[in-house]
């Protein structure tokens, strides 16, 4: 749990820095929801609120040119739902600091609706405002998206590439010589267990059980879970652990399982970058992230077992409906393939296979 506590401390400091450009009452809000939200959830809300307040001083006639910290609660409750709808339209595409372009899809906009509703609701509940324009906001409907994942052939090609370093540039190969064993173990673990990238970087040496073929991870909310893996993962991990025994970690990182070249616990961002580096050489048209490797595993497990409850349990989903919705397209494909599995008359040849 030391890693989780470290992340929580970093998130608290990050939240404080974000609050510096928000009015003082925003701090009351974040303290008020602390007992029922994770630190990263509060950071996500803080990002959304900073964008909202920046929108007000940049776009709203009443606030244009003012400092974001000067906007009062009384002024906020006088906004109309159309002002909030204008904000949601604005964040679909806008330019931020240094003219950097930003785009938000359905899920990002839905979260911003949740952020605004939570923010206003807190001050309604604490009786500091009486009007709540966010209550009239409609939550946008999410349209199902196809699951982006690696095909079996792409998985094999990816692991071969990570192992050999083929297709890498000369500069990338110089790093690959030092990280190949670690990278192969890390990517094999992600593909062979479906754990989240945050769970992966949070692993300690003591979380790996070679005898049982499993790792201990801490899921969202701090729930401890045991995740089992097969021989391919174990072989890759054993090779890395042999190498890991000869490394000298930086102070404070002695327990970390996966180390960076700086001998510190590898970060989520570093894993995202190495996954992108390798996968774009295998499939340039698919944008593969660590989460897509998780989807790849979930898809393979569901296709192999057809057991949605098992997939939900292994992936650590708290609600099986989340899993069922995510893999609905695969289930439909399985049902389509099953239509001719039962023969009614032996002499009737199937028309569809």
Secondary structure, DSSP 4 states (H G I P E B T S, - for coil): -HHHHHHHHHHHHHHHHHHTTS-HHHHHHHHHTGGGS-HHHHHHHHHHHHHHHHHHHHH-TTTTTS-GGG--HHHHHT--HHHHHHHHHHTTEEE-GGG-EEE--HHHHHHHHHHHHHHHHHHHHTTS-S--GGGGPPPPPPPP-PPP---HHHHHHHHHHHHH-TT--HHHHHHHHHHHHHHHHHHHHHHHH---HHHHHT-BGGGEETTTTEEEEE-GGG-EEEEE--HHHHHHHHHHHHHHTT--PPTT-TTBSSB-TTSSBPPHHHHHHHHHHHHHHH-TTS---HHHHHHHHHHHHHHHH--HHHHHHHHT-S-HHHHHHHTHHHHHHHHHHHTTTS-SSTT---S--
